[in-house]
Amino acid sequence: MSTMRTILVLLDGLGDKGMKELGGKTPLQAAHTPNMDAIAEAGVTGLYHSTRQGMAMPSEMAHFVIFGYDLADFPGRGYIEAVGSGLTVEAEDVALLARMFHVEPVGREYILRREKVSVGAGERDELCRVVSPYRARGMELTLHPTGGNGGIAVVRGGAVPEITDSNPIYENRPIMAVQPRRGAADPERAACTADFLNDYTLWTYEELKRHPVNQRREAEGQPPLNMVTMQRPGQYRRLPTFRDAWGLRALCIASGSIYHGLCSILGMDVESVRDSGDCGRDLLERLQRACRAREHEYIYVHTKAPDEAAHRGDPRAKLEVIEALDRALAWVVERVLPDEDVVFVLTSDHSTASGGTMIHSGEPVPLVMSGRYARKDGVRRFDEISCAQGALGQVRGNELMYMILNLLDRGKLQGLMDSPVNQPYFPGRYTSLRRRT
């Protein structure tokens, strides 16, 4: 059996649109990236998209597909983040991302005026206690703050996740009414869940608008936190572990409850790390940890830095982050690429445009794979345009995991059945024939 292993590095939100501030280039194209370019030259390149070109994907769903799973089985962001935050969430509970922010009543609507509001932990916790728990219609909601004005709501008592969001995301838009999704498996329960959450949202406004904390904030010229809204509901789903699905012992090295939660759900080992503010140093330390993790055959390394830079709407700031990350990747050029027992993969989960109004954008991202059995295609630059000329072409969905197995020399010849489940790796978890006594 192969002793090879893979190190997958995901530079979150690395891809971008062409920016006029950079002469029509993406930040990655315009950046000075000698180490990414050396990695591209050493391997085989292409473009990757977790679903379809043009479809803007959130990180958690893109990661789910990158790890080889079907989006139809996705358990939902709320559930993933609840697990990653250490909350106890039962199989029948529904977890949602919650945010307490400033709204203004206009006519019969409530307009979101401030989506991200600075608030101290003491003030936030005092306000949360006023609106949690909430009981009605046979259900109960508890609100758990996670940082800033964000939190997680857990609903018990028969709720279902097949509902729409109430958080409009963008400021100066009205708070949305929660509705049951069309085609819900249980329309009656979905409608009841939607009504429960609408009642709760309206109730939070009445409870919070005159609270002493908000009166004090208004007196100091700060926006009051006067409504709680929800988005991205999720619920437990039974999923095969990553090792059962792909035959590899996996390790996650990342910061952030989204990634910890998702990898925990998939049965990966999780090594929690913190962001220091120096993204290059953080990535270098994660790469060094990955190289030491020889008991694992699949090591996933993540940094959120490019995505966060893009969300600031400054292409040059994103360019600078990319260059800092590139300096850390000198470790890969010097220590990882020469090791023939390592399949090294560098890519991203999605594009995040550093201009415009979209949260994420739908362009494919550059991909390079290197290792003992990797082809060399002559591409010498790692960016969205150069990698389009690579031999991998357009890689989509779980094709990336099949390619990793292939380069690890672990892919199974289709048609062979060494286990009751048609696993994609070889050897499978077979049962040996025993002599009868």
N, C-alpha and C positions, 0 to 999 in steps of 0.2 A: 504494500500500500504506500502511496506517495507520502513523503514527509514535508511536502511543500505547504506553504501558507500564503494567505493574501493579506495585504494591508490596503484598505480602501480609504482614501482621504476625500472627504466631501467639503468643498469650500462653498458654504451655503450662499445662495443668491449670486454666484459668480458671474453668470451671463447677464447681458444687458442689451439695450437698444443702442443704435447709433446716436451719439450725442453731438449736437452742433458745437457745443463748447470744446469738443475734442476733434473738430474737423470732420465730423461724421463717423468717427471711430467709436467703438465701445471702450469703456475704461480698461478692459483687459487688453485690447488691441493697442491702446496708446501707452500702456505701462511698459516699463523696462523689466523684463522677466527672464533673465538668462537661465535660471534654474528650471522653471517650468518648460522653457524651450528645450533645454537639454534632456528633460524627461520625455518630451514629445519626440525628440530625435531618436531616443533609445528604444521606443516602443511602436505600437500601432495605434492610430488615432481615428477619431470619428466624432460624431455628434450624438448626444443622448437626450431623449425626452421620455419621461415616465409614462406619458399617455399619447397625446396627439400634438403635433406642432400647432402653436397658436393657443393652446389651452393653458391658462395660468393656473399653476398648481401650488397649494400650500405645502410647507415643508413636511408636515407629518404624513400627508397622503403620498407625496413623492417618495419619502423614505420607505414607506410601507411597500410600495411597488419596487423600489430599488432592492429591498431585501427579499424580493421574489414572491410577494403575496398579491392576491387578487383584490382590487378595490371593492368588489362586491362584499368582501369579508371585513372591510375596514370598520373598527369598533367606534370611531368617532373621536374628535379632538378632546372633547370634554372629559371623556372617560380616560383617555391616555394621560392627560395632564393631571387628573385627579390621582391616578396611580403614581405618576412621577413625583407628585407633591407629598406622597406618603399617606393619603387619605384612605380610610376604609370604605370601599365601595362594594356593596353586595351585588350579586348577579342580576337582581331585578331592579336595582337603582338606575336612575338616569343622572348623569353628571353633565353640567354645562359650564362653559366659560361665562363668568359674570363680570360686570364692570359697573361701578358706582360713579356717576358723573353728573355734570351740570346740565339741566334742561330748563327751557323756558316755555310756559304755557302760552300758546297762541291760538285763540279761538278754542276749538275742542281738541286741538292737537298739542303735543309736547315736542319742541324742537331741540335737538341736540346742539348745544352751544359750545361746550368744552368736553372733548372726549378723553384727553389725557390731562388730569388735574393733579397738581402737586399736593400731597397730603401726608402728614406725619402718621406714624403707625398708631400712636395713641388716639388721635382723632378718628382715624379710619376704624379702629377696633371698636371705639365707642359708638360710632354710627352703625356698624355691622350688628352690634348687639340689639339695636332697636328693631332691625328687620330680619332677625333670625332667632328662633325658628318661626316658620309660618305654616299654619295648618288650615286646610279647607278641602272640601270635596273628597274627603278620605285620604288626602295626600299630605305630606310634610316636606318642607324645603328647609335645608340648613345652608347657610352661607359661610364660606371659609375664605378669609382674605389670604392672598398669596404674595402680595407686593404691590406698592403704589396703590392705585385705586382699582386694581384687578382682584379677582377671586374666582372661586369655583363653587357652584351651587349643586347640591346633591338632593334629588327628589326621590322620596320613597312613597310606596303605597299604590302602585299600579300605573305609574307614568310610563310612557313609551317615547323613544327618541325621534319618531317620525313626525317632526314638527319643524316650522320655520323659525328664523331668528327674530329677535326684537331689536337688537343693536344695529343701527343703520351704518355704523363704522365712520361715515363721513360727517363732519360737522355741518350744521345748518340744514340738516334733513330731519323729517319727523321720525320719532320713535315708531317702530313698526309693530303692528298687531301680530302676535303669534298665531299661526294657522296650522291645521293638520296638513301634512303633505299629501298630495294627490297620489293615490295608489297605496296608501298605508295599509299594512297587513290587518290592523284592527282600527278601522276608522273611528269607532266610538271612543276608544281609549285615547286615540290621538287627539280627537276634538276635546275630550275632557282635560287632557294634559295642556293643550293650548289655552283653554279657558282658565285653568288654574294659574298658569304663568302670567296671563294678562291681568287677572285679578291681583296677583302678587305685585306686578310692576306698578299698577295704579296705587296699590296700598302703600308701596315704599315711598311714593311721592308725598302722600298725605302724612306719613310718619316722619319723614325727613325734613320737609320744608320748613317746619318751625322748631326744629331741634336746636338746643342751645349751641351745639358745635357749629351749625350752619349760621345761626344768628351772629356768632362771634366772627366767623369767616367773612360774612358780608360787612360787618362793621369795620373789618380790617382791609376791605377792598378785595377780598379773595372770592372766587366763585363758590357757591355752596354745592355740596354733593347731595343732590336731592332726588335721584332716581337710580334704581338698579335694573339693568337689562341683561339679556342672555343671548348666547350664540353657540353654535357647534355642539349640539347635544351628542352624547355617546353612551354606550352601554356595553357591558361585557359580552364578548363573543368567544366561543371555543375555537382556538386556533392551534395548529401544529407548532411545536417549538421550531426555532430556526434549525437546530441540529437534526430534528426529525425530518424537516422539509428538505434540507440541503446537505446533511451529513457532515457538518462542520461545527466544531466548538468555537463559539463566537464571543467576542469582547467588544464592548462599546466604551470609547474614551471620549467623553463629551461633557459640556456644561448645559444646563437647561432641563427643566422638568419634562418637556415634550419628548426629548430624546431618551432620557432615563426611563420615562414611563413606557414608551413604545418598545424599547429594547428589553425591558423587564417583562412586558407582556409576551414577547416572543422568546423568552427563556434565555436571552443572552446574559452573560456576566456584564456588570456595569461598573466602570471605574469613574466615579464622579470627580470632575475637576472644576476649577473656578476660572473665570476670566479676570485677568489682572489689570486690564487696560492697555497692555502691550500685546497685541494680537500675534506679532511675530514670535515673541518669546513663548507665548502660550502654545502656539502650534509646534514649535521646536520641542518643547517639553512633552507634548502629546506624542509626537513622532518617536521620541526616545523611549517613552513608555511602551509604545507599540512594538518597537524592536526587541524590547526585553520580554514581551509576552509570548514566549515560545511554547507555552502549554495550550495556546489557542491557534486555530487554523484560519480564522477569519477575524481580523482586527479592524474595526471601523473607527476612524478618527474624524472628528468634526470641529469646525469653527464657524461661528455665526457672523464673523466680522464683516465680510463683503456685503451680506444682506443688510446689516445694520447701517453700514455706510451708505448704501443705496437709498435706504429709507429716509436719510437726511436730505435727499434731493440735490446732492452735490457730486457730479461725476468726478471731479478732481480729488475729492476726499476718498471716493471709492478707489480711484487709481492708486492713491498713496497706501491704502490698506492692502491692495493687491501686491504692491511692491514690497511691503513689509512681510507679507506671507511668503513671497518668493524667496526672500533672503533666508527664511527658516527652511525652505525646501532644499537648500544646499546640503543639508544633512542627508536627504534622500539620494541626491546625486553622488555624494561621497560614500555613504554607508549602505544604502539599501539597494540601489540598482546593481552594484557588483555581486550581490548575493543571488545566486541562481535558484535558491530555494524559496525566493519571495516573488510572488506576483504582485506588482505594485499598480494600483489603479488610482488615477487622479481625475476627478470630475466634480460636478455640482448637482444639487437636487432640482434646481430651477433657475430661471433668470429673474432678477429683480431690477427693474429699470430705475436709474438714478434721475429720471425726469418723467414728467407726465403725471397722471392721476391714478394709474393702476397700482394695486398693492404689490402684486407680482406680475410678471409678463410671461408670454407663452413661447418665447424663442427656445430652441434646443440649446444645450450647453456643450462645451468642448469635453472630450473624453480621450484619455490615453491609458493604455494597458501595456505593461512591460513585464518581462519574465523570460525564463529559459526557452519557452516555446512560442513566444510572441513573434509575429511577423514584424518586419521593419518596412515602413511605407514611404520614407523619404520626407515626411513632413517635419519641418524644423522650427515651427512656431506653435505655441499653445495658445490659441485664441479661437473665437467663434467662426472665423472665416477660414483660417488655415486648416483647422481640423476637419472642416467640411470636405477637404480633398483627400482625407485619409482612407485607408483600406477598409476600416470598419463600416464606413458609410453611416447610415442613420440607425442607431441602436435604440430600441424602445422597450419599455416595460420590463418584464422579468428576463428579457434576453441578456441583460447584463449579468445576472446570476448564472445563467447557462454558460456565458463566455468565461466567467471566473472559474467554474468547474472545469471547463475545457482546458484552460491554461494551467490549472492545478493538476492536470492529468487525472481527473476524477470523474469525468463525464461518462455516463452509461450509454451503451449502444441500445437504441430504441428497439423494443421487441424482447429483450432479455427480461426475465422475471425471476429475481433471486429473493423477493420478498412479496408478501400479499399486496402491499401498496406499491404502485408503479413509481418508485422514487427516481429522481433524475441523476443520482450519483451511484458510483460503483466502487467497491462492493456495497450492496445494500445490507440491511439487517436480516440476514438469512438465518435459517435454522438448519443445523447440520443433521444429517440422517444418522441415527444411532442404531447400532447392532441390537437385534432383539435377543433377549436372554431367556 
